Every structure is written in C-alpha cells, then in structure tokens.
C-alpha cells in the first residue's frame, strides 16, 4: 500500500510540476504577446491608418481608367478624403508612392490629386512631389509632373530642377513645365507691377 501511495504522490507531484512549468510557459508567452501587441499599437498609429474613403478611391480607379484631360469620379472622392481626413490621406498617398507594385493605381491617384486645388494639400504637397519624382516607374513620375503642371506652383520648380530624369521625353516635358510655370509667374509679377502704377 505504501508503494501505491508513493506512486500516486509522484504522479501528483509530476502533474503539479508539469502544470507549474506549463503556467510559466504560458506566462512567458503572454508576456511576449503583450509586448507584440504594444508594438502593433505603435505600428497601427495614425501614421498607418488609411482614410475611410481609400477603398472607394481605389475601386473608382480600378473600375474606370483615369485618362488625361477627362474628369474621373475618383477626383471627388479624393477631395472628400482630403477634406475629412487630411493627415490620413497624406500618409496613405505617401504609402502608395512607396509601393512599387501598383504603379498604374499610384499614377492614377496622383493624376486625380493633380486635378484638385493645390491649397487642399498645401502642407504636404512638396513631400508628395518629391516622392513622386523619385518613384521607379516612369508613369508615376509622369503623373507627378502632370500634377505640377496643373497646379502651376513655383515651389515645385526647385524640385523639378533637382530631379535627374533618365527618360528623354519626360526630361523634355519637365523642362517645358519649368519654363511654363516660370513664364506664368513672371506674367503674374508683371500684372501686379502694372496695378501698382
């Protein structure tokens, strides 16, 4: 009888040891998950949230291509996204520009952005231009230059001048846009000077 008791005791002891080790492992796993969750919270901050209307913008663009000079429904959706959630929209566009896989979608978003009033995105326009000009896909760079041409903003001239374009037709187009913006700015200056007299 004594041996059964010792055997039962050992089994119970082993069960307790096993449960103890299991609980320690569980606690370690929980601690690791807690750390992981904290880092996920940091990653999923405002910087990585996409605007509420982002899926609608992408859907509109993938449903109907954005063509030069033709109104596209994504323009209004993008405008609403910028008005409702400017920072999230900016971060989303920046992430799109860093994505090398969906170049035609990115180019379309930039084309639509270029058709909007530049005052909507004054605080971050330079970042978008700089990132767009550095994109590896010529279609995205071209869309960025088209947007600059539409906006006619003199702040883009230094960025265009600093950009070293390898594609000959785009290089020529960039030079033409620089000249056009400079000509418009000098006309504005001449008109203001005449008004002073």
Secondary structure, DSSP 4 states (H G I P E B T S, - for coil): -HHHHHHHHHHHHHHHHHHHHHHHHHHHHHHHHHHHHHHHHHHTSGGGPPPTTHHHHHHHHHHS---TTS--THHHHHHHHHHH-HHHHHHHHHHHHH-SS-HHHHHHHHHHHHTS-GGGGTTTHHHHHHHHHT-SSHHHHHHHHHHHHHHT-THHHHHHHH----SHHHHHHHHHHHHHHHHHHHHHHHHHHHHH-
